[in-house]
Amino acid sequence: MSFLQNLSADDVIVIAEYSTNLSVWTPLTSGDLVSRTNQGDGTTMITYLTPLSPVTEERQFVRVKLILR
């Protein structure tokens, strides 16, 4: 999963999450973080990998959850 984060958006908390059933969501951790790359335009590209194997978990869902501060 990759997404852009606005570096000046300090009014939200960004949480990347994954699920196998769309009911129970688990936050991705710093151990799941692959890269954080400054794009030079005020944004950062953030990339995570889920800890689930595609062999054992055929269905995997990811989302970016935003919480206002």
C-alpha positions in Angstrom: 0.0 0.0 0.0 1.3 3.4 -0.9 -0.2 6.9 -0.3 0.8 10.5 -0.3 0.8 12.4 3.0 0.7 16.2 3.0 3.5 17.3 5.3 1.7 20.5 6.4 -1.5 18.6 7.4 -0.7 18.5 11.1 -4.4 18.5 12.1 -4.9 14.8 11.4 -3.5 11.6 12.6 -2.8 9.1 9.8 -3.2 5.4 10.5 -2.6 2.7 7.9 -4.6 -0.5 8.6 -5.2 -3.9 7.1 -7.9 -6.6 7.3 -8.9 -10.0 6.0 -12.6 -9.6 6.5 -13.4 -5.8 6.4 -14.8 -6.1 10.0 -11.6 -6.2 12.1 -8.9 -3.7 11.2 -5.3 -3.9 12.5 -2.9 -1.0 12.4 0.2 -1.4 10.4 3.4 -0.7 12.4 6.8 0.8 11.8 8.0 -2.7 11.2 5.7 -2.9 8.2 6.9 0.4 6.8 8.9 -0.1 3.6 9.7 3.5 2.7 8.9 7.2 3.4 10.1 9.4 0.5 9.9 13.1 0.4 8.4 14.1 -3.0 9.9 17.7 -2.9 6.4 19.3 -3.2 5.3 19.3 0.4 4.2 15.6 0.4 5.7 12.3 1.4 5.1 9.0 -0.3 4.6 6.3 2.4 4.7 2.6 1.5 3.7 -0.3 3.8 3.6 -4.1 3.3 1.1 -6.1 5.3 2.5 -8.8 7.5 0.2 -11.3 5.9 1.3 -13.8 3.3 -0.7 -13.8 0.0 -0.3 -17.6 0.0 -2.3 -18.1 3.3 -4.5 -15.0 3.1 -6.0 -14.7 -0.4 -8.1 -11.6 0.6 -6.4 -8.7 2.1 -7.7 -5.2 2.4 -6.0 -2.0 3.3 -7.2 1.5 4.2 -5.8 4.8 5.4 -7.7 6.0 8.5 -7.7 9.8 9.3 -8.5 11.1 12.8 -8.9 14.8 13.4 -6.8 16.2 16.2 
